[in-house]
């Protein structure tokens, strides 16, 4: 929060500095041609307003900082040993944090993924009922909470894993909502004995949260006689038994290789990972919506021509997609390509000239925030 107010103050200060430059230009224009007085007066008034806003924001940030320091000091006092009846007793450890470092994301905020949302909601409803039965002293049938996510890259598997962690933590099934992301290299070693050590260390790191293993099918390589992936599977399954209630594991990857892992890997995987959620590719309309979400989040707007060209490009990219299609990642790459093209347009050529203030040589705010059709590459121009 303090950072937020300080950043706003810095933005006000930056705009103030910009206006001071504009004021100097207006004064110079007035001295040379006898006009520009009205513009100069406007900038002087705006500078005064921004300086007042900047000072107020700095005061807010300072007051918040003082309050936080007092709270930290008080927490430090409470963390010291509490004396009861003259005997020093250690104060119980503070409860675990109720939120992870990742921002809270809600399932209904995600674009598309209709079937995924439905399956996750059903899973959460079942988990909630089980939690209530336990609280009421009622028995629950044995049930595995571990999951398998299948689908192409960029379909939101990692994001949904974070949502699952947040929901499980909210239901009291996990102490934290942290998600530890891993791949084969984090579990499998290159020589005898190393794999068990690496896998145990990773599990220890992920305890009380979710362990998300991407491209998990790489843990099984039937064509290699010296592969230690099977050892990693065994260690992982042992950890699920040893740390029951403290660890949820989500395995993710392409559908066919994941099916082969369950079929040919350690037999224990099939019993502990019996819930599979498939993530379909986004449709062309959903890809456009994701791009527009990027724009809204970063303060950009599309002209009418840009919207039409964007839809054409993404529709053709979607129709020509292959097995390596990146879905959301493809949209992000396209968004970044658009920003590069916009930067070139704004800083060179005749098109940029109309976007410059004649007396400052600076690009105006509207120009910086607008993506035109020239900024949207065609399908042939866009390469992931």
Secondary structure, DSSP 8 states (H G I E B T S, - for coil): -HHHHHHHHHHHHHHHHHHHHHHHHHHHHHHHHS--HHHHHHHHHHHHHHHHHHHHHHHHHHHHHHHHHHHHHHHHHHHS-EEETTEEE--------SS-SS----GGGSSS-HHHHHHHHHHHHHHHHHHHHHHTT---------EEEEE-TTSSHHHHHHHHHHHHHHTTSSS---EEEE-HHHH--SSTTHHHHHHHHHHHHHTTEEEEETTGGGG--TT-TT--HHHHHHHHHHHHHHTTTTEEEEEEE-HHHHHHHHHHS-THHHHH--EEEEE----HHHHHHHHHHHHHHHT-EE-HHHHHHHHHHHHHHHHT--TT--THHHHHHHHHHHHHHHHHHHHSSHHHHTTB-TTT--B-HHHHTEE-GGGS--TTT---
